[in-house]
């Protein structure tokens, strides 16, 4: 669902884009970097040939963009784009700072990036996306940036460098997968850490080693709530370490507690949730799911292998199309699946369902669900037809923040972002549209989510 | 409690470790015997008492063994009955109670999660086996005290089924207590034609106390609703979201009451609260086989028998408040309490 950003009418789409481009001769622009957006000066009066050229350039730009997105994982990133946005956890203080940095960097960057590509022999460094200015009123929303690895702080661990790129390109996308990858990367960071003489681990590790990693990851893509929760926990663990404990032992302690954290809060949690959710599926059910999420997929497969006979309706996110993967997986297992590529005829699909199964990116403590954008539309449609909406969510994803709309916390899709419009990655679904939240601690109504949070704090 | 003494004095003598062979102990039979012996006993409490007897019959001597035993016996009990919701609320509560009391510091305030504390808890349970039942009956009196404040003179109260809590509440409201005069109200009792027995008992008991009662059929609920001031029902079990599982017909009354903007109250003891969280009528966790499609009867093909006492699920949005033994609770407060006690 793209949100129309603000004032500029559709026909003016190109103008703000141009402004932020560096002034370049149109011919040179087209030849040299295919990725640049169309030259502005063409816009007013277009002859046939010019139109053709424009279309060609646009096509090339699109292609280069796709290519670049795929390549960034390898590290040949382009200049950072957009004003520096900080994650949902950090507010928008850095906005100006980020912008300044970006300007200074972009000059030197071409050389560095060029070197990187030369050595790898891959595509030329294309400015992957038109730089756009997000209107002031939406400037608090964050956006993933493909900042070059070379811009990273010197203390950033190689594993974290790679992870950051994977996150920036959405190769690692789901909240819980990102969390797990982060924790595993931090384990390596801790493992390769040596306390400099004259310092203690408990005091040195967090500010001098962990924070640069976290800053880098946040710069690549704003942290999700679960990462925020886990990092807070990790910092607490670090600070709790007795200064008298030998370093090796302290590191082992930390790694062990990270391991058990992953085990408890992710692996076992997923297992328990899958089990619980699968038990809610009975013979003859028709389960409606949205896009693809690991938890939902595992639940459906689990229920199927337990011998329950049910069918699935996959409504896909038209921008991501991951539901196709899910449909294929389910169909290969012998589950009858019907697939719908977008929200067309939503009501008709929903009324065939006996349950809607969603996976939450996060749960707010007023019971709102933070999920893939489109979840809210689905939940409202289901509520209108009195079809129960079941939400799967690990407790690590629960945040103590509150959201009543989709604009307080959100992320802009870097792939679909222009000055005239941008797409939001997430939306918030109010508690009244949800029936039950299944966590590893138990199944509760959405408004009881803060009680779960309290319960968690008590047990810790 | 005087009432306790005349119910099955034999069952007071719990065999403390005289019969170490748990295999010979039949928890299902014990459960049904307890229910049959005492018509005032609710299912969750009967399940708890059956578990205590199982504990007495076993030779489990460690915490782990005991928890294992309680779990296994609970499962056996749930598997043996068709509608296990109410009794599973009882067994869950008992397990939680065991866990909590074993966690507590032992006598003398010292940390004693050990054998010693376990023995204390075990002995306490076995000696006070009937305490649960006594407290459960006490709870009804408390609910009656809590609920009478909501009943006013000239009220018409609609009720349903053979709930003992509702019967106690209404009977008490018709009596005067010091400082609080008796209420003059009328009762419309909705009769389930298929199961007249329990309803007739309640009607007779209320009429004996001088309360005017009208018995109507289930089809007349919507017709009668406009004359009603409040609806008051009991519940078999209270779910984790503050809904209720109750005799078939309750949901229908709740929907009609909501449509006519009447208050819908539920009288339920705390031990009926549990972790069940149904989403729809057909996902209660067991098959009721109430709806059976049939074209023409086929030879040799037995239709599944419908459950003996069918129930339905009333979602929390239809419920105004709960009268519980420790106060009047909103459905959301019930949800919070369940979370606090049982998770």
HADDOCK unambig.tbl for C-alpha pairs under 7 A between the chains (distance, minus, plus):
assign (segid A and resid 388 and name CA) (segid B and resid 279 and name CA) 6.41 0.50 0.50
assign (segid A and resid 441 and name CA) (segid B and resid 343 and name CA) 6.83 0.50 0.50
assign (segid A and resid 443 and name CA) (segid B and resid 277 and name CA) 6.94 0.50 0.50
assign (segid A and resid 444 and name CA) (segid B and resid 240 and name CA) 6.88 0.50 0.50
assign (segid A and resid 444 and name CA) (segid B and resid 241 and name CA) 6.65 0.50 0.50
assign (segid A and resid 445 and name CA) (segid B and resid 241 and name CA) 5.82 0.50 0.50
assign (segid A and resid 448 and name CA) (segid B and resid 336 and name CA) 6.78 0.50 0.50
assign (segid A and resid 451 and name CA) (segid B and resid 336 and name CA) 6.88 0.50 0.50
